[in-house]
């Protein structure tokens, strides 16, 4: 199952908040934090899609989501790709 860009952006927000809080991240928290512009019901739908793709899991029904190893790997790969692009730009500027 492929994950589109809006789900990857939501995954980034979930992981950032999970790292910061150290607790499962739920749709109400994401909506109230202002990090996303989706309604809580839409966030639940997208979190469910991320769960089906193996990026996050929900320990029990009323809890928030926790990133999986696959989700963290995707997050880190995206982070490293951005850093690589930035460093390529820096190398090009230095060479000029």
Secondary structure, DSSP 4 states (H G I P E B T S, - for coil): ----HHHHHHHHHHHHHHHHH-S-B-HHHHHHHTS--S-HHHHHHHHHHHHHTTSEE-SSTTS-BEE-HHHHHHHHHHHHHHHHHHHHHHHHHHH-
